[in-house]
């Protein structure tokens, strides 16, 4: 017994479909450099605000007064922004 299979098996089923299909054009999503910088800066500021809020809440739970808790929050906010600037400077010197 011999089984004879065409070279392009199954092509006869899709012959009619190929003529009806539209060609699909894939476009690459291009984000301008300024948009990436702005989004990254916004995320860093949001992270700094979250850290400051957490530091303020922990200071209040520790029994600090409102001005003292606000000072701790401001210090944490400034520390996060300083750390982000230092990491950015280090990465830019390494990558360039």
N, C-alpha and C positions, 0 to 999 in steps of 0.2 A: 504494500500500500504506500502510495506517495501522496504527500500533501504539497500542493503547489500554491504558493502565496505570491501575490504581486509584490513588486519592488516597493511601491508606495501603498502599503496596506492601509485601508481606511480613508484614503484620499477621496474616493468616490462619494463618501458621505458628506464631506465638507466642501465639495466643489461649489455648490450653490451658495453656501454661507459666505465664502470669501468675496464674492462679488457684491454682497450686501453690506459688508462691514466698512465703516469709515476708518480712515487712518487716525491714530491717536498721536497727538503731539505732546510730548512730555517737556515741561518747562522746569528749569531749575529755579528754586526759590532763592532769590538774591536779597540779602538784607544789607543795607548800607552800613558802613562802619560806624557812622554817627549813631544810628539806631541801637547798635549793639552796645556802644559806650553808654548811652542814656539808660538803657534797660539795666545794664550792670550797675550803674551808679544808683539807680532807684532801688535795686535789690539790696545793695550794701546799706543804704540809708534805712530801709525797712528792717533789715537785720539789726542795725544799731539801735533803732527805736525799740525793737522787741527785747534786746538785751538790757537797755536802759529801764524799760518797764519792769522787767524781772528783777533787776537790781534794786529798784525803788520798792517793789513789793516785799522783797526779802529784807530790806532795811526796815520797813515798817513792821514786819513780823518780828524783827529782832528788838523792836521797842524804840527805834529812832524817831525823833520828831520829824514833822513834815519838811522843814528846811534841811535837816541832815539827810533825810532820804532823797530829797531833790538833788543835793550835792553829790550823793553817791550815784544817782542815776546819771547826772551830767558827766561824772568821771567815767562811768562805764560806757556812755555814748561816745565820749572823746577817745577812749581807749580802743573801741572797735573801729572807729574811723581812722585812727592812727595806724592800727594794725593792718587795715585794708590798704592804706597808702604805702606802708612798708612792703607788703607782699606784692603790690603792683609794681613798685620800683625794682624789687628784686627780680621779678619775672621779666620785666622789660629789659633789664640789663643782661639776663641770661638768654633771652630769645633773640636779641639783636646782635 
